[in-house]
Amino acid sequence: MIKLTSHDPKETDQIGYKLGTLLQKGDVVCLTGDLGAGKTTMTQAIARGLGVKEDVTSPTFALIHEYNGRMPVYHFDVYRIRNIEELEDLGYEEYFYGQGVCIIEWASQIREVIPKEHLWIHIQQGVECDSREIRIEGTSARFDSIMEELSNLC
């Protein structure tokens, strides 16, 4: 696990962008944190790092948005999910185990169906107004190398 301190939105953006450049097909990124912590901002930066050119918005009511970058990007927001059956209706396994990158906001809501291999990012408000404490945990050696790269940013 690594802990990063971002002092302003620009640094948070740099962390997300760098992460996006390091992700590969099949990677699952889980984001957690309070409302306003920066999950969508982090997602937007990750998507840019993955080569997404269009605006990335939160799919709160649709549950998922798909974007094209150097590989498909599947952006889930499961904040309003009431049960796992809603995800099953979307065919979530095809996304989670597919050929793109999944980014899941509010991932703790669906912890029981998250793939074994994933990168977990928890964002919380820091001491200063615009600062964020970012805790990143990976479940495989592949994610360890990503965390090592990211630890050099802050």
C-alpha positions in Angstrom: 0.0 0.0 0.0 1.1 3.5 -0.7 -0.1 6.8 0.6 0.1 10.0 -1.4 -0.6 13.6 -0.5 -1.9 15.8 -3.2 -1.7 19.4 -2.3 -4.0 20.7 -5.1 -6.2 19.5 -7.9 -3.3 19.7 -10.4 -1.3 17.1 -8.4 -4.4 14.9 -8.1 -4.8 15.2 -11.8 -1.2 14.2 -12.4 -1.6 11.1 -10.3 -4.7 10.0 -12.2 -3.2 10.8 -15.6 0.0 8.8 -14.8 -2.1 5.9 -13.5 -4.0 5.9 -16.8 -0.8 5.6 -18.8 0.2 2.5 -16.8 -3.1 0.6 -17.0 -3.6 -2.4 -19.3 -6.5 -4.4 -20.7 -8.4 -6.2 -18.0 -7.4 -3.8 -15.1 -10.0 -2.9 -12.6 -9.7 0.4 -10.6 -11.9 0.8 -7.5 -12.5 4.2 -6.1 -13.9 5.1 -2.7 -14.2 8.3 -0.6 -16.8 10.7 0.7 -18.9 12.8 -1.6 -16.7 15.5 -3.1 -13.5 13.7 -2.3 -12.4 13.7 -6.0 -13.4 10.3 -7.3 -14.8 11.7 -10.6 -11.9 14.1 -11.0 -9.5 11.1 -10.5 -11.6 9.1 -13.1 -11.4 11.9 -15.6 -7.6 12.1 -15.3 -7.2 8.3 -15.5 -9.4 8.3 -18.7 -7.2 11.1 -20.2 -4.1 8.9 -19.4 -5.9 6.1 -21.3 -6.3 8.3 -24.3 -10.0 9.2 -23.9 -10.6 12.5 -25.8 -14.3 13.1 -24.9 -15.6 14.6 -21.7 -15.9 12.0 -18.9 -19.0 12.6 -16.7 -20.3 10.6 -13.8 -22.8 7.9 -14.8 -24.7 8.2 -11.5 -28.1 7.5 -13.1 -27.0 5.3 -16.0 -24.5 3.2 -13.8 -22.0 2.9 -16.7 -20.5 5.0 -19.4 -18.3 3.6 -22.1 -15.4 5.6 -23.7 -12.8 4.9 -26.4 -9.2 5.5 -25.7 -6.2 3.3 -26.5 -8.5 0.6 -25.2 -12.1 0.6 -24.1 -12.8 2.4 -20.7 -15.8 1.4 -18.7 -16.7 4.0 -16.0 -19.1 2.7 -13.4 -20.8 4.8 -10.7 -22.6 2.4 -8.3 -23.6 5.0 -5.7 -27.3 4.5 -6.3 -27.2 0.7 -6.8 -29.7 -1.1 -4.6 -28.6 -4.7 -5.2 -26.2 -6.7 -7.3 -29.0 -7.8 -9.6 -28.9 -4.4 -11.1 -25.3 -5.0 -12.1 -26.2 -8.5 -13.4 -28.8 -6.9 -15.7 -26.0 -4.8 -17.2 -23.8 -7.9 -17.7 -21.1 -6.4 -15.5 -18.9 -9.6 -15.8 -18.4 -8.9 -19.5 -16.9 -5.5 -18.5 -15.0 -6.6 -15.4 -13.3 -9.5 -17.2 -13.2 -7.9 -20.7 -10.8 -6.2 -22.9 -10.9 -2.8 -21.4 -10.2 -0.9 -18.2 -13.0 -0.7 -15.6 -13.1 2.3 -13.2 -15.7 1.9 -10.5 -16.7 4.8 -8.3 -18.2 3.8 -4.9 -16.7 0.3 -5.3 -17.3 -0.6 -1.7 -21.0 -0.8 -2.6 -20.3 -3.9 -4.7 -17.2 -5.3 -2.9 -18.5 -8.9 -3.2 -18.3 -8.9 -7.0 -15.1 -7.0 -7.5 -12.5 -9.2 -9.3 -9.8 -10.7 -7.2 -7.1 -8.7 -9.0 -7.8 -5.0 -8.7 -6.4 -1.6 -7.7 -8.2 0.1 -4.8 -7.9 3.8 -4.4 -9.4 5.6 -1.4 -9.4 9.4 -1.5 -10.2 11.7 1.4 -10.0 15.4 2.1 -6.6 16.4 3.5 -5.8 19.0 6.1 -5.7 21.9 3.6 -8.8 22.9 1.6 -7.6 21.5 -1.8 -5.4 18.7 -0.5 -6.3 15.0 -0.7 -4.9 12.0 1.0 -4.8 9.1 -1.5 -4.3 5.6 -0.3 -3.6 3.0 -3.1 -3.6 -0.8 -2.6 -3.1 -3.4 -5.3 -3.8 -7.1 -5.2 -1.0 -8.4 -7.4 2.7 -7.9 -8.3 1.5 -6.1 -11.5 -0.2 -3.4 -9.4 2.9 -3.2 -7.1 4.9 -1.9 -10.0 2.2 0.6 -10.8 2.2 1.8 -7.1 6.0 2.1 -7.2 5.7 4.4 -10.3 3.0 6.5 -8.6 4.9 6.8 -5.4 7.5 8.9 -7.2 5.0 11.6 -8.1 4.3 13.1 -4.6 
